[in-house]
Structures are given as structure tokens and as C-alpha cells.
């Protein structure tokens, strides 16, 4: 049986402990702000990111990883080993398409479009690691992940519309009225892209409680392996959500708080927080 290696980029938002435990290798994406470039998760964190955006008024842009990078990365492994890559959605970044191009040159390279972001990717990576450890081959793992992808639930409550507006995902008019009405939108990942799914009005706690209601709607169908509460900078909100989730009559084997990467934070802004999980069917 050929050995299977799993790699990802810094947008999967798994904790260092989980990446080490499950043998998942991570590489950074490049974040450009103005004329300067930074390695996400290496020389820029979310605190620094928000500070730079406030100071410059410029939104960061993520540079796609070129095909040559993946070719060189795969060549670090023996030819008789396979490499699976799964990172940021192809609907958000060109990185997956470049990985696909690289796979044409590297027959032992298997890129998968996660159609997701943040720990939505992380959930799929952990499943892939589980299948690997069960002895599945790379093609078998790819097939299983493709079945699971539609069952990932990735949704975030967002405190401000400014970042969605600056990133081109919210018009100026929508931002103005949303701000006046104190809308705290719930953004979901649908078909690999971010969409505004719900628009609760009022304080941020209403948005947190709406996320709990959305979780409750799936409560009899939750995959118990992992449930993540993910955010860039709002630990107190995370404590509230995790305490509430623990009160639910549902089995959760691993309830984990994780910090969103600077790349993910750039899309949604400060005080963004989500409950991410997989449903069984």
C-alpha cells in the first residue's frame, strides 16, 4: 500500500495540536496589503492584519500559489508515495486550479477542491486523515471526501459589514442600510462561495443565538467527530457558544475552539465567529 501524505494551506484553521496529531502539513499563503507581502500565519496574525487595514484603508489580497510551487512540494516526497492537497475553495482563490494544473505533471498528486474555507476545510482534512489511517488509498480518500463535502456546514456571524463591502461582497447601499438597521449577518459557504444567508437585526448576541438555532435544526443529524467554534479575535463569544453547545442533548466527541487565520479574517473582519460541523446525511 502506497503511503498517503496530506497537505493544506493556512486557511484550514486547525490547531497546531490537531495538525501534528493527524499528520497534516501546512504551508502559508501570501497576503498582499499595498506594496507589502506577508506569509499568512508566519509573519502576520489577525491583530496585525486588522491594524494594517485600519491604517492603510486597503483590503488585503491573497496571492494564488503557482503550479510550480506544488510541483516542487510534491517532489519532496518519494515517487512511490501519494500526496493529497486540500485547502481554500476554488471558488474563492485560484490556488486549487493551480494545484490541479500541477497534478498533470505529478501523477502521485491528488488535489481536492474543498469548496470551503476555515475549519470547514479542517473538518474534511480530519476525515481524510481518518481514511488514510484506515488504510485507504489516495483515490479512495478523494472519492469519500467528495461524498462528504456537501454535508459540511460552514457559517459565521459577522459584526460589521465593512469587510464584506471592501471585499466586494456587499454593496455600498446594503452596507449603509445594514449598518443603520444594526444587521449582524450570518454568512454561509454555499457551492464554495460566501453568501449572506440570514440578516438578524439587533445586538451581536442575536446573531450568536441564531447560529445556535441553526445548529439545533441539525441536532439529530450531527456527525459527532468534531464540532468547531472558530473566530479571529472573539474568545468571550466562543466561550458563550461552547457553553451553550455543551448544554445540548447531542454527542460531540471533540468540541474545539480554533483561531481563524489572517487570510480568513480578511474576508469577514473582527468579531466574526462560526459554528462548523458535518451532518450525517
Residue pairs with C-beta under 8 A, 6 or more apart in sequence:
1 135
1 137
2 80
2 81
2 82
2 108
2 137
2 138
3 80
3 81
3 82
4 81
4 82
4 83
4 84
4 132
4 136
4 137
4 138
4 141
5 23
5 25
5 77
5 81
5 82
5 83
5 84
6 22
6 23
6 24
6 25
6 83
6 84
6 85
6 86
6 125
6 128
6 129
6 132
7 24
7 25
7 26
7 27
7 73
7 83
7 84
7 85
8 14
8 24
8 25
8 26
8 27
8 85
8 86
8 87
8 121
8 125
9 26
9 27
9 28
9 29
9 65
9 87
9 88
9 95
10 26
10 27
10 28
10 29
10 40
10 41
10 261
10 263
11 29
11 40
11 87
11 88
11 117
11 118
11 121
11 261
11 263
11 264
12 24
12 26
12 86
12 87
12 118
12 119
12 121
12 122
12 125
13 118
13 119
13 121
13 122
13 228
13 230
13 258
13 259
13 260
13 261
13 264
14 24
14 26
14 119
14 122
14 125
14 126
14 258
15 256
15 258
18 24
18 122
18 126
18 256
19 25
19 26
22 125
22 126
22 129
23 129
23 132
24 125
24 129
26 41
27 65
27 73
28 39
28 40
28 41
28 42
29 39
29 40
29 62
29 63
29 65
29 88
29 93
29 95
29 263
30 37
30 38
30 39
30 40
30 62
30 63
30 65
31 37
31 38
31 39
31 40
31 44
31 49
31 60
31 61
31 62
31 63
31 262
31 263
31 266
32 38
32 60
32 61
32 62
32 63
33 49
33 52
33 53
33 56
33 58
33 60
33 61
34 56
34 58
37 63
38 44
38 262
40 62
40 261
40 262
40 263
41 261
41 262
41 263
44 52
44 262
45 262
46 232
46 233
46 259
46 260
46 261
46 262
46 265
46 270
47 233
48 262
49 60
49 262
49 265
49 266
50 233
50 265
50 269
50 270
52 60
53 59
53 60
53 166
53 266
59 163
59 166
59 167
59 266
60 262
60 266
62 88
62 93
62 263
62 266
64 93
64 94
64 95
64 97
64 98
65 95
65 98
65 99
66 98
67 98
67 99
67 101
67 102
67 105
68 102
69 98
69 102
70 85
70 98
70 99
70 102
70 103
70 106
70 109
70 111
71 102
71 105
71 106
73 83
74 83
74 102
74 106
74 108
74 109
75 106
77 83
77 108
79 108
80 108
81 108
82 108
82 109
82 110
82 137
82 138
83 106
83 108
83 109
83 110
83 138
84 110
84 111
84 112
84 128
84 138
84 141
84 142
85 99
85 109
85 110
85 111
85 112
86 111
86 112
86 113
86 114
86 121
86 124
86 125
86 128
86 145
87 95
87 96
87 99
87 114
87 121
88 95
88 96
88 114
88 117
88 121
88 263
89 96
89 113
89 114
89 115
89 116
89 117
89 189
89 192
89 193
90 96
90 97
90 113
90 115
90 192
91 115
91 191
91 192
91 193
92 117
92 192
92 193
92 194
92 267
96 111
96 113
96 114
99 109
99 111
100 111
102 109
102 111
103 109
103 110
103 111
108 138
110 138
110 139
110 141
110 142
112 124
112 128
112 142
112 145
112 146
113 192
114 120
114 121
114 124
114 149
114 192
115 149
115 189
115 191
115 192
116 124
116 149
116 152
116 154
116 189
116 192
117 154
117 189
117 194
117 264
117 267
118 154
118 156
118 230
118 260
118 261
118 264
118 274
118 276
119 154
119 228
119 230
119 258
119 274
119 276
120 152
120 153
120 154
120 189
120 276
122 226
122 228
122 258
122 276
123 152
123 226
123 228
123 276
123 277
123 278
124 145
124 148
124 149
124 152
126 225
126 226
127 144
127 145
127 148
127 225
127 278
128 141
128 144
128 145
130 225
131 140
131 141
131 144
131 145
132 141
136 144
148 278
151 223
151 278
151 279
151 280
151 281
152 189
152 276
152 277
152 278
153 188
153 214
153 218
153 275
153 276
153 277
153 278
153 279
154 188
154 189
154 274
154 276
155 186
155 187
155 188
155 189
155 197
155 211
155 214
155 274
155 275
155 276
156 186
156 187
156 230
156 268
156 272
156 273
156 274
157 184
157 185
157 186
157 204
157 207
157 208
157 210
157 211
157 272
157 273
157 274
158 164
158 184
158 185
158 186
158 187
158 207
158 268
158 269
158 271
158 272
159 184
159 204
159 207
159 269
159 270
159 271
159 272
160 179
160 269
160 270
160 271
161 170
161 174
161 175
161 178
161 179
161 183
161 185
162 175
162 269
163 266
163 267
163 268
163 269
164 170
164 175
164 185
164 187
164 196
164 267
164 268
164 269
165 171
165 172
165 174
165 175
167 266
167 267
169 194
169 196
169 267
170 178
170 196
177 183
178 185
178 199
181 201
182 201
182 202
182 203
183 199
183 200
183 201
184 200
184 201
184 202
184 203
184 204
184 206
184 207
185 196
185 197
185 198
185 199
185 200
185 207
186 196
186 197
186 198
186 199
186 200
186 207
186 210
186 211
186 214
187 194
187 195
187 196
187 197
187 268
188 194
188 195
188 197
189 195
190 197
194 267
198 210
200 206
200 207
200 210
204 237
204 271
205 240
208 237
208 240
208 241
208 273
211 241
211 273
211 274
211 275
212 241
212 244
212 245
212 275
214 275
215 222
215 245
215 248
215 275
215 277
216 248
218 277
218 279
219 248
219 249
219 250
220 250
221 279
221 280
221 281
222 250
222 251
222 252
222 277
222 278
222 279
222 280
223 277
223 278
223 279
223 280
224 250
224 251
224 252
224 253
225 253
225 254
225 278
226 253
226 254
226 256
226 277
226 278
227 245
227 252
227 254
227 255
227 256
227 275
227 276
227 277
228 256
228 257
228 258
228 274
228 275
228 276
228 277
229 238
229 241
229 242
229 245
229 255
229 256
229 257
229 258
229 273
229 274
229 275
229 276
230 257
230 258
230 259
230 260
230 273
230 274
230 276
231 237
231 238
231 257
231 259
231 260
231 271
231 272
231 273
231 274
232 259
232 260
232 261
232 262
232 264
232 265
232 268
232 270
232 272
233 265
233 270
233 271
234 270
234 271
234 272
234 273
235 257
237 271
237 273
238 257
238 273
241 273
241 275
242 255
242 257
245 252
245 255
245 275
246 255
260 268
260 272
265 272
